[in-house]
């Protein structure tokens, strides 16, 4: 029988409850505690999520000896402090992206995690989709030849109105970038993960489409629409809500992608296609149970998600038979299975399964976003990503 593992959650907003749902599906993880900003909020969140305890601060949660794994799902500006404190206590850490607000902070966490000898993972959750893993296996095998062009986009519309507002638009809480840091980092991580290549140079063009927004005076959940009854303040927006980027990879391949959160009709539309010397392969998050394969000399193909049709390395990420659709939460749970499997096996400090993003991956994502912002500040100049 597997030894039970206790987890604690810091940050119970939009994504935090999904962390709890995912670990509960594993069967051997106990949701020990949730931390809030006050004793009262901690207690309420613990009751709502079925945790045993609610704490009024993350420091109190870290002092609980029954919490072995800390999940960090706070606004971005708290990631470094919470993660660093958890590592200092010798806790395993599962952090939402970004790992930290800057590449410099992420680098410090990478080094601290290595010294601590614990499991340290970042939830770039699209890696957990079975057809993402199938694409990775197929490209590594040479099914499309040598990749020479990687392109796509990640578009959303939840910030298309000037009444739409989120803490992600406040650089003190979300960082120097909004769209690029929030969803562009996902696209870059996925491009590198699927192809096995490294982004080495970038050229960025960033835009703030809505330069002034109506910020609510009260709190608002992520993706929650504004109400006519909201009291608001008109504030200047200095971070990007739209961007286009050219990229170069370490094998000489070229690429391009756009990100935007002001694009009507696109809810969570992540698209990535890899064009190789013999064929192309593409995946779209909003149709995530299909993998497109493009050919020149024969009909194009669409591979449906079906465990019996996938390679062995990808098959374990498909939990349901063919025709049974799997989705965002299933991919998220797949990553938790991988992460907690390593913890349960007592292999902390060793390599993580390839589908799991490490702190090193989180650091590289920070480096890429920082370089794109630097490129844009210099008028759209090619910029080498300094890892």
C-alpha positions as CSV (number, residue, x, y, z in Angstrom):
1,X,0.0,0.0,0.0
2,X,1.2,3.5,-0.8
3,X,2.1,5.7,2.1
4,X,-0.3,8.6,2.5
5,X,1.0,12.0,1.5
6,X,-0.2,15.3,3.0
7,X,-0.5,18.4,0.8
8,X,-1.2,22.0,1.6
9,X,-2.5,24.7,-0.7
10,X,-1.5,28.3,-0.6
11,X,-3.9,30.3,-2.8
12,X,-7.4,29.1,-3.3
13,X,-8.6,31.4,-6.1
14,X,-9.3,30.2,-9.7
15,X,-6.8,27.4,-10.1
16,X,-6.2,26.4,-6.5
17,X,-9.3,24.2,-6.2
18,X,-8.2,22.4,-9.4
19,X,-5.0,21.4,-7.6
20,X,-7.1,19.8,-4.8
21,X,-9.5,18.1,-7.3
22,X,-6.5,16.6,-9.1
23,X,-4.7,15.2,-6.0
24,X,-7.9,13.8,-4.6
25,X,-8.2,11.6,-7.7
26,X,-4.9,10.0,-6.8
27,X,-6.4,8.3,-3.8
28,X,-3.4,8.5,-1.4
29,X,-3.1,12.2,-0.9
30,X,-4.7,14.0,2.0
31,X,-5.7,17.6,1.7
32,X,-4.3,18.7,5.1
33,X,-4.6,22.5,5.0
34,X,-5.4,25.6,3.0
35,X,-3.8,29.0,3.8
36,X,-5.8,32.2,3.5
37,X,-4.8,35.9,4.1
38,X,-6.6,35.9,7.5
39,X,-7.6,33.2,10.0
40,X,-11.3,33.7,9.0
41,X,-10.6,33.4,5.2
42,X,-8.4,30.4,5.8
43,X,-11.1,28.7,7.8
44,X,-13.8,29.5,5.2
45,X,-11.6,28.2,2.3
46,X,-10.8,25.0,4.2
47,X,-14.4,24.3,4.8
48,X,-15.3,25.0,1.2
49,X,-12.6,22.8,-0.2
50,X,-12.9,20.0,2.4
51,X,-9.4,20.5,3.9
52,X,-8.7,19.5,7.5
53,X,-7.4,22.8,8.6
54,X,-7.4,26.5,7.6
55,X,-4.5,28.8,8.4
56,X,-4.3,32.6,8.3
57,X,-0.9,32.7,6.7
58,X,1.3,30.6,4.5
59,X,3.9,30.6,7.2
60,X,1.5,28.8,9.6
61,X,0.8,26.2,6.9
62,X,4.5,25.6,6.3
63,X,4.9,24.9,10.1
64,X,2.4,22.0,9.9
65,X,4.5,18.8,10.0
66,X,1.7,16.9,8.2
67,X,2.1,19.1,5.1
68,X,4.7,17.4,3.0
69,X,3.9,19.0,-0.4
70,X,3.1,22.7,-0.8
71,X,1.1,23.8,-3.8
72,X,1.6,27.5,-4.7
73,X,-1.4,29.0,-6.5
74,X,-1.2,32.6,-5.3
75,X,-1.0,35.7,-7.4
76,X,2.4,35.9,-9.1
77,X,4.1,38.3,-6.7
78,X,3.9,35.8,-3.8
79,X,5.4,32.9,-5.7
80,X,9.0,33.5,-4.8
81,X,8.4,34.2,-1.1
82,X,6.1,31.2,-0.6
83,X,8.2,28.8,-2.6
84,X,11.5,29.9,-1.0
85,X,10.0,29.5,2.5
86,X,8.6,26.0,1.6
87,X,12.0,24.9,0.3
88,X,13.7,26.2,3.4
89,X,11.4,23.9,5.4
90,X,12.3,20.9,3.2
91,X,8.9,20.7,1.6
92,X,8.2,19.4,-1.9
93,X,6.8,22.2,-4.1
94,X,4.3,22.3,-6.9
95,X,4.1,25.8,-8.2
96,X,1.8,27.4,-10.8
97,X,3.6,29.3,-13.5
98,X,5.4,31.7,-13.5
99,X,7.9,30.2,-11.1
100,X,8.7,33.7,-10.0
101,X,8.2,37.3,-11.2
102,X,11.7,37.5,-12.9
103,X,14.3,35.2,-14.3
104,X,16.7,36.2,-11.5
105,X,14.3,35.1,-8.8
106,X,13.5,31.9,-10.6
107,X,17.2,31.1,-10.9
108,X,17.5,31.5,-7.1
109,X,14.6,29.0,-6.6
110,X,16.3,26.5,-9.0
111,X,19.4,26.6,-6.9
112,X,17.6,26.4,-3.6
113,X,15.5,23.4,-4.7
114,X,18.6,21.5,-5.8
115,X,20.1,22.1,-2.4
116,X,16.9,21.0,-0.6
117,X,16.8,17.7,-2.6
118,X,13.0,17.8,-2.9
119,X,10.6,17.4,-5.8
120,X,10.1,20.8,-7.4
121,X,7.6,21.1,-10.3
122,X,5.8,23.8,-12.3
123,X,2.3,23.3,-13.6
124,X,2.7,23.8,-17.3
125,X,-0.4,21.7,-17.5
126,X,-0.9,21.3,-21.2
127,X,2.0,18.8,-21.2
128,X,-0.3,16.4,-19.4
129,X,-2.6,15.9,-22.5
130,X,-2.1,12.5,-24.1
131,X,-1.9,13.8,-27.6
132,X,0.7,16.4,-26.6
133,X,2.7,13.4,-25.4
134,X,2.0,11.5,-28.6
135,X,3.2,14.5,-30.7
136,X,6.4,14.7,-28.6
137,X,7.1,11.0,-29.1
138,X,6.3,11.1,-32.9
139,X,8.5,14.1,-33.5
140,X,11.4,12.7,-31.5
141,X,11.1,9.5,-33.6
142,X,11.3,11.5,-36.8
143,X,7.8,11.0,-38.0
144,X,7.7,14.5,-39.6
145,X,11.4,14.7,-40.4
146,X,13.5,17.6,-39.1
147,X,11.4,20.5,-37.7
148,X,12.0,23.8,-39.5
149,X,9.0,25.9,-38.6
150,X,7.0,26.1,-35.4
151,X,4.0,28.4,-35.3
152,X,0.7,29.1,-33.6
153,X,-1.1,31.3,-31.1
154,X,-2.8,31.5,-27.7
155,X,-5.8,33.7,-27.8
156,X,-8.5,34.6,-25.3
157,X,-11.2,37.2,-25.0
158,X,-11.8,37.7,-21.3
159,X,-10.1,41.1,-21.2
160,X,-11.8,42.5,-24.4
161,X,-13.8,45.1,-22.5
162,X,-12.5,48.1,-20.5
163,X,-14.6,46.9,-17.6
164,X,-12.6,43.6,-17.5
165,X,-9.9,43.7,-14.8
166,X,-7.7,41.2,-13.0
167,X,-4.7,41.5,-10.7
168,X,-2.7,40.1,-13.6
169,X,-2.9,43.6,-15.1
170,X,-1.2,45.2,-12.1
171,X,2.6,44.8,-12.6
172,X,3.2,44.9,-8.9
173,X,1.1,41.6,-8.6
174,X,1.3,40.0,-12.0
175,X,4.8,41.1,-13.2
176,X,6.0,43.2,-16.1
177,X,3.9,41.3,-18.7
178,X,0.3,40.2,-18.7
179,X,-0.6,38.2,-21.9
180,X,3.0,37.1,-22.6
181,X,3.7,36.1,-19.0
182,X,0.3,34.5,-18.5
183,X,-0.3,32.5,-21.7
184,X,2.7,33.2,-23.9
185,X,4.8,31.3,-21.4
186,X,2.5,28.3,-21.9
187,X,3.0,28.4,-25.7
188,X,6.8,28.7,-25.4
189,X,7.0,25.8,-22.9
190,X,4.8,23.6,-25.1
191,X,6.7,24.4,-28.3
192,X,10.0,23.5,-26.6
193,X,8.5,20.4,-24.9
194,X,6.9,18.9,-28.1
195,X,9.9,19.6,-30.4
196,X,12.7,19.0,-27.9
197,X,14.2,22.2,-29.1
198,X,15.3,25.3,-27.2
199,X,14.2,28.9,-28.1
200,X,17.5,30.8,-28.5
201,X,16.4,34.2,-30.0
202,X,13.3,36.3,-30.0
203,X,11.9,39.4,-31.6
204,X,8.9,40.9,-29.9
205,X,6.1,43.4,-30.8
206,X,3.9,44.0,-27.8
207,X,0.8,46.1,-27.5
208,X,-1.6,47.5,-24.9
209,X,-4.9,47.6,-26.8
210,X,-6.9,48.9,-23.9
211,X,-4.7,51.6,-22.1
212,X,-7.3,52.5,-19.5
213,X,-9.5,50.1,-17.6
214,X,-12.2,50.3,-14.9
215,X,-10.8,48.6,-11.9
216,X,-13.4,47.4,-9.3
217,X,-12.9,48.7,-5.8
218,X,-14.0,45.3,-4.4
219,X,-12.5,41.9,-5.1
220,X,-13.4,39.9,-8.3
221,X,-12.7,36.3,-9.1
222,X,-10.5,35.5,-12.2
223,X,-12.5,35.6,-15.4
224,X,-15.6,37.0,-13.6
225,X,-17.5,39.6,-15.7
226,X,-18.0,43.1,-14.3
227,X,-21.4,44.1,-12.9
228,X,-23.2,47.4,-13.4
229,X,-23.2,47.7,-9.7
230,X,-19.4,47.7,-9.3
231,X,-17.8,50.8,-7.9
232,X,-14.7,51.4,-10.1
233,X,-11.6,53.5,-10.6
234,X,-10.2,54.4,-14.0
235,X,-6.6,53.2,-14.1
236,X,-3.8,53.3,-16.6
237,X,-2.6,49.9,-18.0
238,X,1.1,49.5,-18.7
239,X,1.3,45.8,-19.5
240,X,0.6,43.9,-22.7
241,X,-2.7,42.4,-23.7
242,X,-1.6,41.5,-27.2
243,X,1.8,40.5,-28.6
244,X,3.4,38.9,-31.7
245,X,6.8,37.2,-31.5
246,X,9.3,35.7,-34.0
247,X,11.5,33.0,-32.5
248,X,14.6,31.0,-33.5
249,X,15.5,27.6,-32.2
250,X,18.8,25.9,-31.4
251,X,18.6,23.6,-34.5
252,X,18.1,26.6,-36.9
253,X,14.3,26.2,-37.0
254,X,12.3,29.4,-37.2
255,X,8.9,30.2,-35.6
256,X,6.2,32.7,-34.8
257,X,3.4,33.0,-32.4
258,X,0.8,35.6,-31.2
259,X,-0.9,35.9,-27.8
260,X,-3.8,38.0,-26.9
261,X,-6.5,38.3,-24.3
262,X,-8.6,40.8,-26.3
263,X,-9.6,38.5,-29.2
264,X,-13.4,38.0,-29.4
265,X,-14.6,34.4,-29.6
266,X,-11.4,32.8,-28.5
267,X,-12.0,31.4,-25.0
268,X,-8.8,29.4,-24.4
269,X,-7.5,28.9,-27.9
270,X,-4.0,27.5,-27.8
271,X,-2.7,26.3,-31.2
272,X,0.7,24.9,-32.0
273,X,1.9,23.4,-35.3
274,X,5.4,21.9,-36.1
275,X,6.3,21.8,-39.8
276,X,9.1,19.3,-40.6
277,X,11.0,18.2,-43.7
278,X,8.5,15.4,-44.5
279,X,5.2,16.3,-42.7
280,X,3.5,18.6,-40.2
281,X,1.8,18.0,-36.9
282,X,-0.6,20.3,-35.1
283,X,-2.6,20.4,-31.8
284,X,-5.3,22.7,-30.7
285,X,-6.3,22.9,-27.0
286,X,-10.0,23.6,-27.7
287,X,-10.1,20.3,-29.7
288,X,-7.5,18.5,-27.6
289,X,-8.7,15.0,-28.3
290,X,-7.4,15.3,-31.9
291,X,-3.9,15.5,-33.4
292,X,-3.6,16.7,-37.0
293,X,-0.9,15.3,-39.3
294,X,-0.3,17.0,-42.6
295,X,1.2,15.4,-45.7
296,X,2.0,16.4,-49.2
297,X,1.7,13.2,-51.2
298,X,-1.2,11.6,-49.3
299,X,-4.4,12.6,-47.5
300,X,-4.0,14.5,-44.2
301,X,-4.8,12.6,-41.1
302,X,-6.5,13.3,-37.7
303,X,-5.5,10.9,-34.9
304,X,-8.3,10.6,-32.3
305,X,-7.4,10.2,-28.7
306,X,-7.5,6.4,-28.2
307,X,-5.1,4.5,-26.0
308,X,-4.9,1.6,-28.5
309,X,-3.6,4.0,-31.2
310,X,-1.0,5.8,-29.1
311,X,2.6,5.0,-28.5
312,X,3.5,3.4,-25.2
313,X,5.1,6.5,-23.7
314,X,1.9,8.5,-24.5
315,X,-0.7,5.8,-23.8
316,X,-0.5,6.1,-20.0
317,X,-1.7,9.7,-20.3
318,X,-5.0,8.5,-21.9
319,X,-7.2,7.3,-19.0
320,X,-10.4,6.6,-20.9
321,X,-11.1,4.4,-23.9
322,X,-11.4,5.9,-27.4
323,X,-14.4,8.1,-27.9
324,X,-14.5,9.1,-24.3
325,X,-13.3,12.7,-24.3
326,X,-10.6,13.9,-21.9
327,X,-10.1,17.5,-21.0
328,X,-8.2,20.2,-19.1
329,X,-8.7,18.7,-15.7
330,X,-7.6,15.3,-16.8
331,X,-4.4,16.6,-18.2
332,X,-3.8,18.5,-15.0
333,X,-4.4,15.3,-13.0
334,X,-1.9,13.4,-15.2
335,X,0.8,15.7,-14.1
336,X,-0.1,15.3,-10.4
337,X,0.1,11.5,-10.9
338,X,3.6,11.9,-12.3
339,X,4.7,14.3,-9.5
340,X,3.3,12.4,-6.6
341,X,4.5,9.1,-8.1
342,X,8.0,10.3,-7.6
343,X,7.3,11.5,-4.1
344,X,5.6,8.2,-3.2
345,X,8.5,6.2,-4.6
346,X,11.0,8.2,-2.4
347,X,12.9,9.5,-5.4
348,X,13.0,13.1,-4.4
349,X,16.0,15.0,-5.9
350,X,16.1,12.6,-8.9
351,X,14.8,13.3,-12.4
352,X,11.1,13.9,-12.9
353,X,9.0,12.2,-15.6
354,X,9.5,14.0,-18.9
355,X,6.0,15.4,-19.0
356,X,6.5,17.3,-15.8
357,X,8.0,20.8,-16.0
358,X,10.8,21.3,-13.6
359,X,12.0,24.5,-11.9
360,X,14.6,24.7,-14.6
361,X,11.8,24.8,-17.2
362,X,10.1,27.5,-15.1
363,X,13.3,29.5,-15.1
364,X,13.7,29.1,-18.9
365,X,10.1,30.4,-19.4
366,X,10.9,33.5,-17.3
367,X,14.1,34.0,-19.4
368,X,12.1,33.9,-22.7
369,X,9.4,36.3,-21.5
370,X,12.1,38.7,-20.1
371,X,13.9,38.6,-23.5
372,X,10.7,39.3,-25.5
373,X,10.0,42.3,-23.3
374,X,13.6,43.5,-23.8
375,X,13.3,43.0,-27.5
376,X,10.2,45.1,-27.7
377,X,11.7,47.9,-25.5
378,X,14.6,48.1,-28.1
379,X,12.1,48.6,-30.9
380,X,11.7,45.0,-32.0
381,X,15.4,43.9,-32.2
382,X,16.5,40.3,-32.3
383,X,17.5,39.4,-28.7
384,X,19.4,36.3,-27.5
385,X,17.7,34.5,-24.7
386,X,20.3,34.4,-21.8
387,X,19.6,31.2,-19.9
